[in-house]
Amino acid sequence: MDAIRITGGVPLSGEIVIGGAKNAALPLMAATLLTDKSLTLINMPELMDITTMSNLLRQHGARIDQSALAPDARSGVAGSGVAGSGVAGAGEAGTTGRSMTLTTECITNVTAPYDLVRRMRASVLVLGPLLARRGEAKVSLPGGCAIGTRPVDMHLKALESLGAKIQLKEGYIHATAPGGLKGANVVFPKVTVGGTENLLMAAALAAGDTILENAAREPEIGNLAECLNAMGAKITGIGSGTLRIRGVQALHGARVAVMPDRIETGTYAIASAITRGRITLKGTRFDLLESVFSAMRQAGVSIEPVPGGVVVAAENGLAGVDVMTEPYPGFPTDMQAQWMALMATADGASMITETIFENRFMHVPELTRFGADVNVHGASAIIRGRKKLSGAPVMATDLRASSSLILAGLAAEGETLVNRIYHLDRGYERLEEKLGGCGARIERIIGA
Ligand code: UD1
């Protein structure tokens, strides 16, 4: 298994280009199952989770072509079907410009097997589209997960409201809708990102009108809804907690930009702050991460939006700031572990309260190996900042926990070895290269 070795204590300085958002790209890819025409996605990140989703979609019958767009071909696609949606960041100078065209002329297999679903919970996003287009789906239950039980009960209840018949047998969700799905009023008891995405896709091809109340408002939902509209869907209320979908009989192809990854943006913003450096983040947007940037400013970090990006700079003397994770526009749970690493280096104490996932403090015992002073009480953690962290061998437990260990390693004096980094490869592309370009002493050790 690969590991990452870091020799910390270097203030980072330079530019990092932010890639397309993993959590936007995955549902956008699943939308191929809704149409027999081609869907082209630009600004696609290169990540393990994208490969896993490609493999899943291929075995449902999708054909997937990938290419790198020539720089001059990019300018024409940024507004494609998503103008005004806040996703036009792709196609601007500085983005990677990789594209992917997905075509599912017919769905050849309605089963999403355990072996693929267990690798990535977002695989459950094929459920809504398969059911809407084929009237049938058999999707493995995602099962346990490092950050809590993460059930899919809200996805299933909402699909039942649209007329689906659902049974759980032998670890699989068997869903059918022989007469097709029918629009309905759905009130989510709790905000669910994946549930909202599954329902948006299912309702796009249902007969009649669907209203999703207490829908997730994450920008990735907006990216998906704008994409579906570009494919001919009729969705209004985008960006609000109430989405209205008028079902249509068929969807067509489209060409859509994947929004910048706000969690990658936040992680590198913290890399700059935790090393007391200065990094320009390019190809991203300030407004995607206002809650995190505002907490960083409170801590004393300078955050300056500039055309096409954000400049993040910090000096010693950061203050401890309390945060509580919440659905968007609140502080994202996917930035909680990274925030803890930063607070471990601030002057004074701070408290983090995790309200989205149970058991999402798996990084705490690993962070304490750097000398961080963290005490967990139920859903809250108290962090007492230290003048210095010191490098240590540590073990990654999940995707965002892994990035907090990289951040602590960048700040710590001496050598850090982060093991089990396959978690990182699921969500951060060319991490060593991007950080190394800003002066970090970081290397991948193959087969450590
Ligand atoms: C998505 C993101 C993930 C992020 C999370 C919360 C993707 C691919 N993943 O995950 O990175 O951490 O949003 O912002 O976009 N829940 C239920 N029943 C359900 C569905 C969810 O109880 O049917 C619970 C979950 O266990 C969790 C909470 O609701 O406690 C929120 O989960 P949800 O928003 O659905 O997260 P994901 O879509 O899985």
Boltz pocket constraint, residues with backbone or C-beta under 6 A from the ligand:
constraints:
  - pocket:
      binder: B
      contacts: [[A, 22], [A, 23], [A, 24], [A, 26], [A, 121], [A, 122], [A, 148], [A, 149], [A, 150], [A, 151], [A, 152], [A, 153], [A, 154], [A, 155], [A, 156], [A, 190], [A, 191], [A, 192], [A, 193], [A, 194], [A, 195], [A, 220], [A, 333], [A, 334], [A, 355], [A, 356], [A, 357], [A, 358]]
      max_distance: 6.0
